[in-house]
């Protein structure tokens, strides 16, 4: 399945796009998505470890199974005061 993934802030800068498509097999999880993004964009690796993943507007854990119509966003850590 081909999934569109929205990227924000530093992730977008590193990948050079605010949206990337990731090809994953049926039954893939958020953890599989993280690995696929790291493979395609090695410079994202250290940041991805600390990012939240939202699936259909809800935060997801690494064992969440992805579907072919899911909306996925990768949200980097935020700092501020």
N, CA and C of each residue as an Amber inpcrd file, in Angstrom:
protein
   243
   0.8450000  -1.1740000   0.0000000   0.0000000   0.0000000   0.0000000
   0.8920000   1.2400000   0.0000000   0.3970000   2.2610000  -0.6530000
   1.1420000   3.5210000  -0.7510000   0.4430000   4.5300000   0.1590000
   1.1810000   5.0130000   1.1550000   0.6110000   5.9140000   2.1430000
   1.2200000   7.3070000   2.0480000   0.3770000   8.3420000   1.9950000
   0.8900000   9.7090000   2.0650000   1.2100000  10.0370000   3.5240000
   2.3650000  10.6360000   3.7420000   2.8060000  10.9910000   5.0900000
   3.1100000  12.4870000   5.1090000   2.4520000  13.2030000   6.0140000
   2.6730000  14.6380000   6.1560000   3.8360000  14.8790000   7.1100000
   4.7140000  15.7950000   6.7330000   5.8880000  16.1330000   7.5400000
   5.8210000  17.6040000   7.9360000   6.2910000  17.9080000   9.1320000
   6.2240000  19.2730000   9.6390000   7.5870000  19.7340000  10.1250000
   7.7510000  21.0500000  10.1640000   8.9190000  21.7200000  10.7510000
  10.2390000  21.1630000  10.2030000  11.1320000  20.7650000  11.0790000
  12.4770000  20.2930000  10.7020000  12.4100000  19.0690000   9.7920000
  11.4290000  18.1940000  10.0100000  11.2750000  17.0140000   9.1520000
  11.0540000  17.4400000   7.7000000  10.1950000  18.4090000   7.5150000
   9.9100000  18.9190000   6.1690000  11.1730000  19.5000000   5.5410000
  11.9420000  20.2290000   6.3370000  13.1760000  20.8280000   5.8290000
  14.1730000  19.7630000   5.3880000  14.3330000  18.7300000   6.1950000
  15.2970000  17.6730000   5.8870000  14.8630000  16.8780000   4.6510000
  13.5800000  16.5300000   4.5790000  13.0830000  15.7290000   3.4560000
  12.9070000  16.5550000   2.1880000  12.8110000  17.8690000   2.3440000
  12.6260000  18.7240000   1.1780000  11.2070000  18.7280000   0.6430000
  10.2530000  18.2680000   1.4650000   8.8470000  18.2230000   1.0520000
   7.9680000  18.1680000   2.2880000   6.7510000  18.6650000   2.1400000
   5.8310000  18.5870000   3.2780000   4.9880000  17.3220000   3.2540000
   5.1200000  16.5540000   2.1730000   4.4170000  15.2830000   2.0670000
   5.2790000  14.3200000   1.2620000   5.3830000  13.0940000   1.7580000
   6.0840000  12.0390000   1.0280000   5.1690000  10.8160000   0.9790000
   5.3320000  10.0070000  -0.0380000   4.5940000   8.7540000  -0.1390000
   5.5110000   7.6160000   0.2770000   4.9790000   6.7200000   1.0950000
   5.7520000   5.5870000   1.5870000   5.0370000   4.3110000   1.1670000
   5.7780000   3.3950000   0.5780000   5.2380000   2.0970000   0.1550000
   5.4800000   1.0910000   1.2700000   4.3980000   0.4900000   1.7580000
   4.4730000  -0.5090000   2.8270000   3.5650000  -1.6810000   2.4870000
   3.8910000  -2.8660000   2.9860000   3.0060000  -4.0120000   2.7530000
   1.7460000  -3.9090000   3.6100000   0.6980000  -4.5880000   3.2060000
  -0.5220000  -4.6510000   4.0070000  -0.1750000  -5.1950000   5.3880000
  -0.8050000  -4.6420000   6.4100000  -0.5410000  -5.0780000   7.7720000
   0.6450000  -4.4000000   8.4270000   1.2530000  -3.4350000   7.7360000
   2.4120000  -2.7220000   8.2970000   1.9800000  -1.8840000   9.4970000
   2.9390000  -1.6390000  10.3640000   2.6830000  -0.8730000  11.5860000
   3.3950000   0.4850000  11.5300000   3.1350000   1.2830000  12.5400000
   3.8270000   2.5620000  12.6720000   5.3340000   2.3390000  12.7680000
   5.7550000   1.2900000  13.4610000   7.1900000   0.9800000  13.5450000
   7.7630000   0.7090000  12.1540000   7.0180000  -0.0130000  11.3110000
   7.4560000  -0.2550000   9.9340000   7.5680000   1.0590000   9.1590000
   6.6380000   1.9500000   9.4040000   6.6630000   3.2630000   8.7560000
   7.9130000   4.0320000   9.1600000   8.2370000   4.0320000  10.4520000
   9.4520000   4.7220000  10.9190000  10.6900000   4.1650000  10.2090000
  10.7780000   2.8340000  10.1090000  11.9390000   2.2140000   9.4380000
  11.9910000   2.6010000   7.9620000  10.8400000   2.6070000   7.3000000
  10.7990000   2.9650000   5.8760000  11.2280000   4.4130000   5.6640000
  10.7650000   5.3020000   6.5360000  11.1710000   6.7110000   6.4220000
  12.6640000   6.8670000   6.6640000  13.1970000   6.1330000   7.6330000
  14.6340000   6.1960000   7.9210000  15.4490000   5.6710000   6.7440000
  14.9560000   4.6320000   6.0910000  15.6470000   4.0790000   4.9230000
  15.6500000   5.0840000   3.7710000  14.5060000   5.7040000   3.5350000
  14.3930000   6.6570000   2.4250000  15.0560000   7.9970000   2.7200000
  15.0610000   8.3790000   3.9890000  15.6030000   9.6770000   4.4060000
  16.5000000   9.4770000   5.6320000  17.7080000   8.9720000   5.4420000
  18.5890000   8.6610000   6.5700000  18.8400000   9.8430000   7.5120000
  18.8010000  11.0560000   6.9980000  19.0410000  12.2220000   7.8490000
  17.9110000  12.4650000   8.8500000  16.7830000  11.7920000   8.6740000
  15.6680000  11.9160000   9.6070000  15.7940000  10.9770000  10.8030000
  16.6980000  10.0190000  10.7350000  16.7560000   8.9210000  11.7100000
  16.7420000   9.3830000  13.1610000  17.6370000  10.2650000  13.5500000
  17.7210000  10.6430000  14.9610000  16.4920000  11.4380000  15.4040000
  15.9230000  12.2070000  14.5170000  14.7340000  12.9830000  14.8530000
  13.4840000  12.1030000  14.9180000  13.3710000  11.1290000  14.0160000
  12.1970000  10.2560000  13.9860000  11.9980000   9.4920000  15.2870000
  13.0960000   9.1660000  15.9590000  12.9950000   8.4350000  17.2300000
  12.1750000   9.2050000  18.2550000  12.1960000  10.5280000  18.1530000
  11.5370000  11.3860000  19.1470000  10.2130000  11.9600000  18.6620000
   9.8180000  11.6340000  17.4520000   8.5970000  12.1870000  16.8700000
   7.3600000  11.3860000  17.2670000   6.2590000  12.1030000  17.3390000
   4.9580000  11.4550000  17.4970000   4.4170000  11.1760000  16.0980000
   3.6620000  10.0940000  15.9860000   3.0040000   9.7570000  14.7300000
   1.4980000   9.8290000  14.9790000   0.8000000  10.5660000  14.1450000
  -0.6590000  10.6310000  14.2310000  -1.2430000   9.8580000  13.0530000
  -2.2160000   9.0390000  13.3500000  -2.9360000   8.2840000  12.3230000
  -4.4010000   8.6810000  12.4430000  -4.9170000   9.2720000  11.3820000
  -6.3050000   9.7390000  11.3710000  -6.5970000  10.6730000  12.5520000
  -5.6830000  11.5930000  12.7820000  -5.8190000  12.6560000  13.7860000
  -5.6890000  12.1860000  15.2320000  -5.2750000  10.9500000  15.4510000
  -5.0450000  10.4420000  16.8050000  -3.6040000   9.9770000  16.9210000
  -2.9720000  10.2540000  18.0550000  -1.6180000   9.7700000  18.2640000
  -1.6210000   8.2420000  18.2700000  -0.5970000   7.6620000  17.6600000
  -0.5160000   6.2080000  17.5180000   0.7740000   5.6900000  18.1410000
   0.7240000   4.4610000  18.6220000   1.9170000   3.7880000  19.1440000
   2.5290000   2.9530000  18.0340000   3.7550000   2.4810000  18.2630000
   4.4910000   1.7830000  17.2060000   3.8230000   0.4980000  16.7190000
   2.9870000  -0.1350000  17.5260000   2.3630000  -1.3740000  17.0630000
   0.9860000  -1.1520000  16.4210000   0.6170000   0.1170000  16.1970000
  -0.6290000   0.4310000  15.4940000  -0.5170000  -0.0360000  14.0470000
  -1.5030000  -0.8070000  13.6040000  -1.5310000  -1.2990000  12.2190000
  -2.1130000  -0.2090000  11.3340000  -1.4600000   0.0100000  10.2030000
  -1.8690000   1.0500000   9.2600000  -2.7570000   0.4730000   8.1690000
  -3.7210000   1.2720000   7.7230000  -4.5910000   0.8850000   6.6190000
  -4.3100000   1.7380000   5.4020000  -4.7530000   1.2740000   4.2520000
  -4.4100000   1.9550000   3.0020000  -5.0880000   3.3070000   2.8160000
  -6.0240000   3.6700000   3.6590000  -6.6720000   4.9860000   3.5490000
  -6.3700000   5.8850000   4.7470000  -5.4000000   5.5030000   5.5460000
  -5.0640000   6.2870000   6.7270000  -4.3910000   7.6000000   6.3520000
  -4.6740000   8.6210000   7.1450000  -3.9770000   9.8950000   7.0350000
  -2.9040000   9.9020000   8.1210000  -1.6640000  10.0620000   7.7200000
  -0.5380000   9.9510000   8.6470000   0.2190000  11.2670000   8.6950000
   0.5670000  11.6780000   9.9030000   1.3830000  12.8680000  10.1010000
   2.4910000  12.5380000  11.0790000   3.6810000  13.0290000  10.7860000
   4.8180000  12.8690000  11.6920000   5.0590000  14.2210000  12.3420000
   4.9980000  14.2360000  13.6720000   5.0460000  15.4890000  14.4160000
   6.3130000  15.5320000  15.2590000   7.2100000  16.4540000  14.9570000
   8.4620000  16.5290000  15.7110000   8.2250000  17.0800000  17.1200000
   9.1800000  16.8320000  18.0180000   9.0530000  17.3920000  19.3540000
   9.0430000  18.9200000  19.2850000   8.3310000  19.5160000  20.1970000
   8.1900000  20.9690000  20.2170000   8.7750000  21.4890000  21.5240000
   9.4870000  22.5900000  21.4160000   9.9910000  23.2310000  22.6370000
   9.5250000  24.6720000  22.6370000   9.5200000  25.2420000  23.7650000
   9.0980000  26.6290000  23.8620000   8.8160000  26.9960000  25.2950000
   8.3800000  28.1780000  25.5010000   8.1510000  28.6090000  26.8540000
   6.9480000  29.4680000  27.0090000
